[in-house]
Amino acid sequence: MTGPSITTARPSLPGLGFGLLAVLLIFALSSAALQATAAAVGHRFELEDATNVRADQAALFIAFGTVILRQLAMVIALAIIWTRAPVSLLANLHPRAWTRGDIGRGLLWTAVTYGALVAYLAVLHLAGLEALLPRSTIGDEVTRSLPVLILAGVSAVVVAPVSEEFIFRGFLFNGLLRFGFWPAALVSAFLFAAPHLDAASLIPFTLIGVVLAWLAHSSGGLRQPIVFHAAFNTASFVALLL
């Protein structure tokens, strides 16, 4: 069984604009709430994004919980604005719609892309360009507490792959496809990379975003990008633990 392509529910230009405003507003409000909560309990955050927090375990738990709630709020807001999306998305992600081909292709491109990223990092090391090395979006502080580690894992391996693929590929990329594949892929990929709040991550994560856009476009859905995203984050999370 295969669900209808999510591209059949492409958002209108006004809907695309309202959706982007909603995402930005939720991001700003959640960041402000996180800062206010941190100030109330006497913690200081290095950046407003929870994954860049360098604080104690209680603050980290609050931070990752906020990230999860933020992602869910963005998905709900876009689902309301993009009224046809929930039906199409649910049909596209129905358990019967998943095939070995979806999983295999997603994992294959994860391996290829991860290998290319490792080679890129090795070249930077050999060239002495450590300043261009991307920072991990999850610090090793998460390994000091089991509850924080579990919450960070759920955020990275489960919530982020589904919510971010819905936001950046299902909504943004498909909304921009009316202007052509490459403009849509590059813009959505850049906006996908920007929230990592690390200049050195822009190039590799933008390229990863292009690969995810291509998987979504070529497969007509979000299953393969979600597999890729989940597998990539899992590999990175396991590498952090090691």
Number of C-alpha atoms within 10 A of each C-alpha: 11 14 18 18 18 27 21 12 20 23 24 15 12 10 17 21 13 16 24 17 12 17 19 13 13 17 20 15 13 21 20 14 14 22 19 13 16 19 12 10 10 9 16 17 18 10 13 19 23 24 19 20 21 18 15 14 18 14 22 26 20 16 29 25 18 18 24 19 15 20 21 17 18 23 21 14 17 24 19 13 18 19 14 15 22 17 14 20 22 14 19 22 18 14 11 11 15 16 14 8 10 21 17 14 18 23 20 14 20 24 16 10 18 17 12 13 16 11 12 13 18 13 12 15 14 9 9 10 11 12 11 16 17 17 15 15 17 19 13 13 15 24 16 11 14 11 15 22 21 14 19 25 20 15 20 24 21 17 19 21 21 21 22 20 26 24 22 22 32 26 27 25 34 28 22 22 16 13 10 11 16 15 14 20 26 17 18 25 26 19 16 22 21 15 12 19 16 16 14 15 20 21 16 18 20 21 19 22 27 24 19 28 27 19 23 24 22 10 15 18 27 26 24 27 33 28 22 28 26 22 21 21 20 16 15 18 19 10 9 14 10 6
